[in-house]
């Protein structure tokens, strides 16, 4: 059986394309590119949902709490060899009122639930890679999305790397900061989604990191 890698994220895992409100295709999305780079011994499972948070229920849209869907997701794809979590961008929305430190506590809840879902893991061994998403550009405040995202999102996103690193160390997870490997973007439309080049850069960095883990 192939090694199962679940990529659990939001619109930047789903492949949202800001230029036309569409989706990058299978030759462009980072999970698909990751599949190409790792090869046939791996099965990369795309679990990206636009608007997904770590643990916050969105009062405007249903089903967006990553915590609520995590268990059925993992059990659907068992045996899981590696869970890649890249969430937090949506948690910065003003309506959630969460600081970077609180968002990281949401990540901690997610990690702890994943580790406790013992039946999903191959040989019962949890294996999690935490990825800090690319920072929101401060120019988002002058874009249309600012009306729904609210204030302070860029500043909070800039604080996630330090907080996520702490959580990864505390919970025994592997760690990668997308800001250290993705040099392109974010895009210059909403300033919070990966560009096509950003997807490529992230896939390459993850392929190298995963090769070290598995």
N, C-alpha and C positions, 0 to 999 in steps of 0.2 A: 504493500500500500504506500501511496505517496505521503510525503510529509505535509500536513495540513496547517496552513498559516491563515488565520483570520485577521483581516484588516478592518478594525472597528473605528469608524470615524464619522465625520459630518460631510458637508458639501465638498470639502477639499479631498475627501476620499471617494465620494460619489463622482467627482469630476466636473463640478459646475463650471461653465464657461461664461464669464461675465460679458463678453463682447456681444452675445446674442441671446443671453438668458437660456442657453442650451447646455449641452454636455459634451465634453471631450470624448472622442471615440476610443475604441479599444487599442488603437495604435498610439494613443497619447496619454491615457490615464495612468497614474503611477502604479496602481496595483497590477494592471495589465503589463506594463513595462517591467515590473518586478518579476512577473511570471516568466517573461521572455528571458530575463537575465539569469534567473535561477534554474530554469530548465525543467525537463519532464519529470524529475524526481520530486517536484513540489507541486502542490495545489494551492494557489493563491485565491482566497475567498474574499470578494469585495462586499463589505458590509458598511457602506457609507450612506448616511441619511442627512439630507439638507436640514439644518436647524437643530441637529442633535446636540444635547448638552451632556455633561458628565452625569448629573443626578437631578437637575432642576426640571420641574414640570412647567412647561410654558403655558401661561394663561390664554394665549391666543391660538395655539395649535396643539393638537393632541399627539401623543405617542412619541414625544421627542426626548424623554429622559433616557439616557443611555443605561442607567441603572436598571430600569424596568425591563428592558429587552435583552439584557446581557445573558441571562441564564438560558432562555430558549434559543438564543443565537448560538451559544457555545454547544449546547446539546444537539442542535441541528447539524453541526459540522464535526461532531466527535468522530474519531479521536483527534484532539487539537494538539499540535506540537508547539505552536507559538501563537500568542495573541498580541497583535500590534494595536495599541491604543493611541489615536491622535485626535484628541478632543480638547475643548476649552475656548475656542474662538467665540462660539455662541454664548458661552457662560458670561462673557464680558458685557452682554447687553444690559443697559441701564435698568431695565425692568426687573432683573434678578437681584440687583443690589449687592453683588458679591465682589469682594476684593480678590486680588490674585491669590492671596493665602487661602481664602475660602474656596475658590475654584480648585485649588490643589487638594483641599480636603474632600471635595467632590470626587476628584480623581482617586484619592485614597479609598473612598468607599467603593468605587468601581473595581479597583484592584483587589480589594479584600473579598468582594463578592465573587470575582473571577477565580481567585485562589480557593475559595470555599466550594466552588462548583466541581467537586472532586471527580465526578463521573465523566466529565467531558475530556479530561486530560489523558493523553497517551501514557500508559503506565502510572497514572495517578500523579504525575509530576507537573505542577503549574509552571508555566514558562511565559513571561510577559515582557514585552518591549514597550516602554513608554516613550512617546515622541512628542516633544513640545512643538506645537504648530508654528508656522511662520507668523511673525508679528503682524498685526494690523497696522497699516501705514497711517500716520497721523492725518494725512490729507483726506481720509475717509470722512472727516467732519464736514468737508465741503461737498460731499457727494450726496446723491439721493438716499442712500442707505442710512445716512445719519438720522433721518427722520424716524426710523424704526429701531435702529441700534441704540440710539441715545448717546449720551455724553460719556467721555472717559474710557471708551473701549480700547483705544490704542495704548493708552498708558497702562491699563490693567494687563493687556496682552504682553507688554514688554516685561512685566514682572513674573510671567509664568515660568520662564526657563529656570530661574533660581529656585522657585518653589517646587516645580516638578522634579528637579534634580534631587531635592531633599526627600521627596516622597518615594522616588525610585530607590534611593539608598535605604530608606527606612523599611521598605517593603520587599527588598531583595529583587527588584526588577532591573532589567537592562534599560539603558537610556540613550536617547539620541535627541539632540536639539536641531530641529530643521533649520533654524537660523544660521547654524554653523556650516551647513552643507548646501543650502539653496541660496544662490547669490542673485538670482533673477527675480524681480517682482517684490511684493505682490503686484497685481495688475494695476493699471492707472485709470480704472473705471470705478471700482468700489474699494480698492486698496486693501482687500482682505482675502482674495482668492488667488490660488497659484496660477501662474502662466503655464503655457505649454512647456516652455523650457524649465520652469520650476518643477513640473511633474517629472520631467526627465532626470533632473538633478537629484530629486528626492529618491526616485527609484534606484539610481546608481548607488547612492549612499546607503540605502536600506539593504540592497543586495550584498554589499560588502559587510555590513554589520551582521546581517542574518547568517552569512557564511561563517562568521566567527562564533555565532550562538549555537547553530545546529550542526 
